[in-house]
Amino acid sequence: MVAVLLILIPLLSGLISFIIKEERTVKIWSLFSSIITLLVVLHGIFHQEQLSYDAVWLPTLGTRFSVSLDGMSKMLCLLTSISLPVIFISTFKNSYNKSSAFYALMLLTQAGLMGVFVATDALLFYFFWELALIPVYFLCSIWGGEKRIAVTFKFFIYTFVGSLLMLAGILFLYFQTPDASFALKSLYALHLSDKSQNILFWLFFIAFAIKMPIFPFHTWQPDTYEQAPTAVTMLLSGVMVKMGIFAVIRWLIPIFPNAANNFSNVIIIFSIIGMIYASLIAIKQDDIKRLIAYSSIAHIGLMNAAIFTHTQIGLEGVMVQMFNHGIVVLGLWIVADVIEQKLGTRKLSQLGGLAQKAPALAILLVVMSLANIALPLTNSFVGEFLMFNGLFQYNIWMAAIAGVSIILAAVYTLNMVQKIFYGNTVSMTINAKEISANVQFILIVLVVVVIILGVYPQPLINLTKDSVQIFFANR
C-alpha cells in the first residue's frame, strides 16, 4: 500500500486545497501534506513490506492499477517528496493570487509524478504522465510571467505531440501481447521484429526526449523556466525532467533493446552536442533563470548519453546523478528566487557586491555552485565521474568532447557567482538584507546533503543497485 499512499496523499490533499480559502492555511496544509508524503517514502525505503499493489482498473481494456517500488522508484519518489517541502518552505513568504488553486495544482503535480515513478502498467503510466503535465500547464499559464501564454502554448504543443506519439506506441504494443495486457512484464516479454522496434523506439524516445529535454527537443525549456513561477520551475527542473530519464531506463531500452543498440551512437552524439551547445549559451546569459535552465540541459544530456553507453558503471552514475542533480538545482533555484523577490531583478549585469550584504547567502550559493560543476567532495562529483567513466569505456573520443562541458560549466557557474556576490555593491544591492530564516534553513539542509553524499554516496548506490541489475537482466 505504500506506493498507493504516495499517490493518494498528494491527490486528496490537492483536491482539499481547492476549497481552502485562507492563503496561510493552504500553505500550512500543503506543507503538512508534503511532509506526510516524505515520511511515507522513508517508511518504504526502510521497510520492505507492502511495496507493490495490483488491482482491477479497466478490465475490458486489459489494464490494471499496478504499482510497485523498486530501488530507482524509491530514489525518485524520495527526491519528489523532498522537493515539495523544500519548495513550500523556501517560498513560504511568496504570495499568489488564487493561492488555494496554486497549491492544489502543485500537489496534483506531485501525485502525477509519484504515479509515473511507481506505475508498472503502460496505460496507467501514460495516465500519470499526463496527470503530471496538465497541472503544470495551468500553473505556468495563470501564474507565469508576461510572455506566459505564448510560452505555455509552446510547452503544451511539445508535450502534447510527444504524448500522442507515446500513446500510439503503447496501443501498438498492447495488440502485440498474447494476453492483451499493458503490464510491464508482458511488454518486456515481447519479441518484436527489428523494423517494429526501430519505429516504436522513436515514438517513445521523442516523448521522453521532449520531457528531459535533450537537443534538439529542448527549445521549450529555457522559455518555460524563465516565465514559470520559480516554485513551479523548481519542480520542473528538480524532478519533472527526471521523468524522461526514468522512462528511458524503465520502459524504452528494455522493451526495444535491439533498436537501443542500433541508435546508441546517434543519441549519444546528439546528447553531447546538446551539452556543449547549452553550456556555450549559458555562458552568454544575463538572466539567472535562463542560465540555470541551460545548465540543466547540459547535465541531463550527460545522463542520457551515459544510459546509452550500455555500461553498468554509466548507469550507476545516472542513478546517483538523478537524485544529486535534483538537490543541487533546487538550491540554485532558491537563490534565484530570493534574488528576484528581494531585488526585483534576475539580470546579472544589474547585480554585484551582494556578499557584503548577505554573506550567508553567498557562502551557501558558492557550495551549491561548486556542486554544480561537480567538484570533488560534493555530491555531483561521484555521479559525473561514473557517467564519464561509462562514456570513456564506450568511446574515448566522445568522452573527450563531452568532457569540454566540465570546463564550460565552471566558466558560466563561477561567472554567475562573481557577478552576483563580488565586486562593489550597485544600486540594486546597496540596501539588500540577509536571507530570511526559512530560506537559510532550507539551503543549509541542502548543503549538508550535498556534502554528505559527496563524501559517502554509497547509500544511493545501494538503494538503486537492484534496478541496475534488473535493467541488464532484461536486455
C-alpha positions in Angstrom: 0.0 0.0 0.0 3.0 2.3 0.3 3.0 3.0 -3.4 -0.7 3.7 -3.4 -0.4 6.2 -0.5 2.4 8.1 -2.3 -0.2 8.9 -5.0 -3.3 9.1 -2.8 -2.0 11.6 -0.2 -1.0 14.4 -2.5 -4.0 13.7 -4.7 -6.6 14.0 -1.9 -4.6 16.9 -0.3 -4.6 18.7 -3.6 -8.3 18.3 -4.0 -8.9 19.6 -0.5 -6.6 22.5 -1.1 -9.1 23.9 -3.7 -11.7 24.6 -1.0 -9.3 26.2 1.5 -9.8 29.9 1.2 -7.2 31.4 3.5 -3.7 31.7 2.0 -1.7 30.9 5.1 -3.9 27.9 5.9 -3.5 26.4 2.4 0.3 26.9 2.7 0.4 25.1 6.0 -1.9 22.4 4.7 0.2 21.8 1.6 3.4 21.7 3.6 1.9 19.3 6.1 0.7 17.0 3.3 4.2 17.1 1.6 5.9 16.2 4.9 3.5 13.2 5.4 4.3 12.0 1.9 8.0 12.3 2.7 7.5 10.1 5.9 5.7 7.5 3.8 8.6 7.4 1.3 11.1 7.0 4.1 9.0 4.1 5.6 9.0 2.5 2.1 12.8 2.8 1.9 13.5 1.3 5.4 10.7 -1.3 5.4 10.4 -3.8 2.5 6.8 -4.9 3.0 3.7 -3.7 1.0 5.7 -2.0 -1.7 3.5 -3.3 -4.5 -0.2 -3.2 -5.2 -2.2 -4.7 -8.0 -6.0 -4.4 -8.6 -8.5 -4.4 -11.4 -8.8 -1.0 -13.1 -10.3 -1.2 -16.6 -10.8 -5.0 -17.2 -12.3 -4.5 -20.6 -9.1 -2.9 -21.8 -6.8 -5.4 -20.0 -5.2 -2.7 -17.9 -4.7 -2.9 -14.1 -3.9 -0.4 -11.3 -0.5 -2.0 -10.8 2.2 0.0 -8.9 5.4 -1.0 -7.3 8.5 0.4 -5.7 12.0 -0.8 -6.7 15.3 1.0 -5.9 15.0 3.5 -8.7 11.4 4.3 -7.9 12.3 4.7 -4.2 15.1 7.1 -5.1 12.9 9.3 -7.4 9.9 9.2 -5.0 12.3 10.3 -2.3 13.6 13.2 -4.5 10.0 14.2 -5.3 8.9 14.0 -1.6 11.9 16.1 -0.5 11.4 18.7 -3.3 7.8 19.7 -2.3 8.6 20.6 1.4 11.8 22.4 0.2 9.8 24.4 -2.3 6.9 25.2 0.1 9.2 26.3 2.9 11.7 28.3 0.8 8.8 30.2 -1.0 6.5 30.4 2.1 6.6 34.2 2.1 5.7 34.4 -1.6 2.1 35.4 -2.3 0.0 34.1 -5.2 -3.4 35.2 -6.5 -5.9 32.3 -6.1 -3.4 30.7 -3.7 -5.7 27.7 -3.0 -5.7 26.7 -6.7 -1.9 27.2 -6.9 -1.1 24.9 -4.1 -3.7 22.4 -5.1 -2.2 22.2 -8.6 1.3 21.7 -7.1 0.1 18.8 -5.0 -1.7 17.3 -8.0 1.5 17.5 -10.0 3.3 15.6 -7.2 0.6 12.9 -7.3 1.2 12.6 -11.1 5.0 12.4 -10.6 4.6 9.7 -8.0 2.4 7.7 -10.3 4.9 7.9 -13.1 7.6 6.5 -10.9 5.6 3.6 -9.5 3.4 2.5 -12.4 4.0 -1.0 -13.8 1.2 -0.9 -16.3 1.7 1.1 -19.6 -1.7 2.7 -19.7 -1.5 3.6 -16.1 1.9 5.1 -16.7 0.5 7.2 -19.5 -2.4 8.3 -17.3 0.0 9.6 -14.7 2.4 11.1 -17.3 -0.5 13.3 -18.4 -1.6 14.0 -14.8 1.8 15.3 -14.0 1.8 17.7 -17.0 -1.7 19.1 -17.0 -1.4 21.0 -13.7 1.9 22.4 -14.8 0.2 23.9 -17.9 -2.2 25.8 -15.7 0.4 26.8 -13.2 2.5 28.4 -15.9 -0.3 30.0 -17.9 -2.0 31.5 -14.8 0.9 32.5 -12.5 3.7 32.9 -15.1 5.4 36.0 -16.4 4.4 38.5 -19.1 5.0 36.1 -22.0 3.4 33.1 -20.2 0.6 32.5 -22.7 2.9 32.1 -25.8 5.5 30.1 -23.8 2.9 27.8 -22.2 1.3 27.2 -25.6 4.7 26.1 -26.9 5.3 23.9 -23.9 1.8 22.3 -24.4 2.4 21.6 -28.1 5.7 20.0 -27.5 4.5 17.8 -24.7 1.1 17.0 -26.3 2.7 15.8 -29.6 5.2 13.7 -27.6 2.4 12.2 -25.5 0.4 11.3 -28.6 3.4 9.5 -30.2 3.9 7.5 -27.0 0.2 6.6 -26.8 0.3 5.3 -30.3 3.3 3.2 -29.4 1.6 1.9 -26.3 -1.5 0.8 -28.2 0.6 -1.0 -30.8 2.4 -2.9 -28.1 -0.9 -3.8 -26.4 -2.1 -5.5 -29.6 1.1 -7.5 -29.8 0.9 -9.0 -26.3 -0.5 -12.6 -26.2 -2.6 -11.8 -23.1 -3.9 -8.4 -24.4 -2.2 -6.7 -21.5 -0.5 -3.4 -20.7 1.6 -5.0 -18.0 5.3 -4.1 -17.9 6.3 -7.8 -17.7 4.2 -8.6 -20.8 5.9 -5.8 -22.7 9.3 -7.0 -21.6 8.5 -10.5 -22.9 7.6 -9.3 -26.4 9.8 -10.4 -29.3 9.4 -7.6 -31.8 11.0 -7.5 -35.3 13.9 -5.1 -35.8 11.7 -3.0 -38.1 8.9 -2.7 -35.5 11.5 -1.9 -32.7 13.1 0.8 -34.8 9.8 2.6 -35.4 8.4 2.2 -31.9 11.7 3.2 -30.3 11.4 6.7 -31.9 7.7 7.1 -30.9 8.7 6.6 -27.3 12.0 8.2 -27.3 10.8 11.5 -28.8 8.2 11.8 -26.0 10.9 11.1 -23.4 13.5 13.4 -25.1 11.0 16.3 -25.0 10.4 15.8 -21.3 14.1 15.7 -20.4 14.7 17.7 -22.6 17.7 17.0 -24.9 18.9 18.6 -28.1 17.1 19.3 -30.5 13.9 18.9 -28.5 15.0 21.4 -25.8 13.7 24.7 -27.1 10.6 24.9 -24.9 12.6 24.6 -21.7 14.5 27.9 -21.2 11.4 30.0 -22.1 9.2 27.9 -19.8 11.7 28.0 -16.9 12.0 31.8 -17.3 8.3 32.5 -17.4 7.0 30.0 -14.9 6.8 30.9 -11.2 10.0 29.9 -9.5 8.3 27.4 -7.3 7.0 25.6 -10.5 10.4 25.9 -12.2 11.9 24.2 -9.1 9.6 21.3 -9.6 10.1 21.2 -13.4 13.9 21.3 -13.2 14.4 19.3 -10.0 12.0 16.4 -10.6 10.0 16.5 -13.8 12.9 16.3 -16.2 13.8 13.0 -14.4 10.5 11.5 -15.8 12.2 11.3 -19.2 15.4 9.7 -17.9 13.4 7.3 -15.7 11.2 6.3 -18.7 14.2 5.5 -20.9 15.6 3.2 -18.3 12.3 1.6 -17.2 10.4 1.4 -20.4 12.3 2.3 -23.6 15.6 0.2 -23.6 14.2 -3.0 -22.0 11.3 -3.2 -24.5 13.3 -2.2 -27.6 16.9 -3.5 -26.8 17.9 -4.0 -30.4 16.8 -0.6 -31.5 18.5 0.9 -28.5 21.8 -0.7 -29.6 21.2 0.5 -33.2 20.7 4.1 -32.3 23.1 4.5 -29.4 25.7 6.3 -31.4 23.2 8.8 -32.8 21.6 9.5 -29.5 24.9 9.9 -27.7 26.2 12.3 -30.4 23.1 14.5 -30.1 23.3 14.4 -26.3 27.0 15.6 -26.4 26.1 18.3 -29.0 23.4 19.4 -26.6 25.8 19.5 -23.7 28.3 21.7 -25.5 25.6 23.9 -27.1 23.7 24.5 -23.9 26.9 25.2 -22.0 28.1 27.8 -24.5 24.7 29.5 -24.5 24.7 29.5 -20.6 28.0 31.4 -20.7 26.3 34.3 -22.6 23.2 34.5 -20.4 22.5 37.6 -18.4 19.3 36.2 -16.8 19.9 33.9 -13.8 16.9 31.6 -14.6 17.9 31.1 -18.2 21.5 30.4 -17.2 20.3 27.7 -14.8 17.9 26.3 -17.4 20.7 25.8 -20.0 22.9 24.3 -17.3 20.2 21.8 -16.6 20.1 20.8 -20.3 23.8 20.1 -20.3 23.6 17.9 -17.2 20.6 16.0 -18.5 22.4 15.5 -21.8 25.3 13.7 -19.9 22.8 11.5 -18.1 21.1 10.5 -21.4 24.5 9.8 -23.1 25.6 7.6 -20.1 22.5 5.5 -20.3 23.1 4.7 -24.0 26.7 3.6 -23.4 25.0 0.4 -22.0 27.7 0.1 -19.3 26.9 -0.8 -15.7 29.1 1.9 -14.3 27.5 4.6 -16.5 24.0 3.5 -15.4 25.1 3.6 -11.8 26.2 7.1 -12.3 22.9 8.1 -13.8 21.0 6.7 -10.9 23.1 8.7 -8.4 23.1 11.8 -10.5 19.3 11.9 -11.0 19.0 12.5 -7.2 22.0 14.7 -6.8 21.2 17.0 -9.7 17.7 17.5 -8.2 19.2 18.6 -4.9 21.7 20.9 -6.4 19.3 22.6 -8.9 16.8 23.1 -6.1 19.4 25.1 -4.2 20.3 27.2 -7.3 16.6 28.0 -8.0 16.0 29.0 -4.4 18.9 31.5 -4.7 17.4 32.8 -8.0 14.0 33.2 -6.3 15.5 35.1 -3.3 17.3 37.5 -5.6 14.3 38.1 -7.7 11.9 38.6 -4.7 14.3 40.8 -2.8 15.9 42.9 -5.5 13.3 42.8 -8.3 15.8 41.6 -11.0 17.3 38.5 -12.4 19.9 40.3 -14.5 23.5 39.5 -13.7 24.6 42.8 -15.2 22.4 44.7 -12.6 23.9 42.8 -9.6 27.2 42.9 -7.7 28.6 43.0 -4.2 25.8 41.1 -2.6 28.2 39.1 -0.4 28.7 42.3 1.6 25.0 42.4 2.4 24.1 38.7 2.6 27.2 36.7 3.5 25.3 33.6 4.5 23.6 33.5 1.1 26.9 33.9 -0.6 28.5 31.0 1.2 25.6 28.7 0.6 25.4 29.6 -3.1 29.2 29.0 -3.5 28.8 25.5 -2.1 25.8 24.8 -4.5 27.8 26.3 -7.4 30.8 24.0 -6.6 28.4 21.1 -6.7 27.0 22.2 -10.0 30.5 21.9 -11.5 31.0 18.5 -9.8 33.9 19.5 -7.6 35.3 16.5 -5.6 33.6 16.1 -2.1 30.3 17.4 -3.5 27.5 15.1 -4.4 27.7 15.7 -8.1 31.3 14.5 -8.4 30.5 10.8 -7.9 27.7 10.7 -10.4 29.6 12.6 -13.1 32.7 10.6 -12.6 30.8 7.3 -13.0 29.0 8.6 -16.1 32.2 9.9 -17.8 33.8 6.5 -16.9 31.0 4.8 -18.8 31.3 7.1 -21.7 35.1 6.6 -21.8 34.5 2.8 -21.9 32.1 3.3 -24.8 34.2 5.7 -26.9 37.2 7.7 -25.7 36.7 10.5 -28.3 33.1 11.0 -27.3 34.2 11.2 -23.7 36.9 13.7 -24.5 34.5 16.0 -26.4 31.8 15.7 -23.7 34.5 16.5 -21.1 34.8 20.0 -22.5 31.4 20.7 -20.9 33.1 20.4 -17.4 35.3 23.4 -18.2 32.4 25.3 -19.7 30.3 24.6 -16.6 33.0 26.1 -14.4 33.0 29.2 -16.6 29.3 30.0 -16.5 28.8 28.9 -12.9 31.7 30.8 -11.4 31.0 33.8 -13.6 27.4 33.8 -12.1 28.8 33.7 -8.6 31.3 36.5 -9.3 28.7 38.8 -10.9 26.1 38.4 -8.1 28.2 38.4 -5.0 31.6 40.0 -5.6 32.9 43.5 -6.5 31.3 46.7 -5.3 27.6 47.0 -4.4 25.4 48.6 -7.0 22.1 50.5 -6.8 20.2 47.2 -6.8 22.2 45.7 -3.9 23.1 48.6 -1.8 20.1 48.1 0.5 19.9 44.3 0.3 19.5 42.3 3.5 20.4 38.8 4.6 18.1 36.0 3.6 15.2 35.0 5.9 15.4 32.2 8.4 13.2 29.8 6.4 15.3 30.1 3.3 18.6 29.9 5.2 17.4 26.7 7.0 16.4 25.0 3.7 19.7 26.0 2.0 21.7 24.7 4.9 19.8 21.4 4.8 20.6 21.1 1.0 24.2 22.0 1.6 24.5 19.3 4.2 23.0 16.7 1.8 25.4 17.9 -0.9 28.5 17.3 1.4 27.3 14.1 3.0 26.5 12.4 -0.4 29.8 13.8 -1.8 31.8 12.2 1.0 29.7 9.0 1.3 27.5 8.3 -1.8 27.1 4.5 -1.0 23.6 4.7 0.3 22.3 6.0 -3.1 24.3 3.3 -4.9 23.0 0.6 -2.6 19.4 1.9 -3.0 19.4 1.6 -6.8 21.7 -1.4 -7.3 18.7 -3.8 -7.8 17.3 -1.5 -10.6 20.7 -1.6 -12.3 20.8 -5.4 -12.1 17.2 -5.8 -13.4 18.0 -3.4 -16.3 20.8 -5.5 -17.6 18.9 -8.8 -16.9 16.1 -7.6 -19.1 18.3 -6.5 -22.0 
